[in-house]
Amino acid sequence: MIAIIDYDAGNLKSVVNALSYIGQEAVITRDGDVLMSADKVILPGVGNFGDAMKKLQHYRLVDLIKEIAERKIPLLGICLGMQLLFERSDESTGVAGLSLLKGEIVRIPDNSGLKIPHMGWNSLSINPDKRLYKGIPDGSYVYFVHSYYLKAENESDVAATTYYGTPIHASVEKDNIFGCQFHPEKSGDVGLAILKNFASL
């Protein structure tokens, strides 16, 4: 069973629907016992970094998520959920993230006439050694909606990159912690394949 963390942060139904489509049982919950007993956990999210951290604290989920990581339960952050795995964000100065991985979230630069937020399909440059991308061709397209992006401190954590006016760390993987800046649940067959890889860990 895959548990999706509920902290009032966006449309969780599309994630449930995508998991159901690939034959995975999923539950939306903030119950600690359910989360700790899950086979896998997903931290979704859309919106503001600081607001999201406040909600995680309000529902007493911060320490719980850190315990999930420590227990080596596979944890996947999606979009804002991936950003929260890191230390800080330019979007909310002075707000600490979960700090499960080293790096920071910075704003996409206003240049090259590109629209911000970045909304649309971009291709991935994939690290073929990462489990999340097993069997997925380099250059595959996925769907993004974001104004801020990850600069991971450790290149070895980066599972895939893209380019939108600047190089972007689009996905991460370290031990049992995974993240996608894009929305796999909205990325067609490629996104479903990524979710299948996560579910089969």
Order of alpha helices (4+ residues) and beta strands (2+ residues): beta-alpha-beta-alpha-beta-alpha-alpha-beta-alpha-beta-beta-beta-beta-beta-beta-beta-beta-beta-alpha
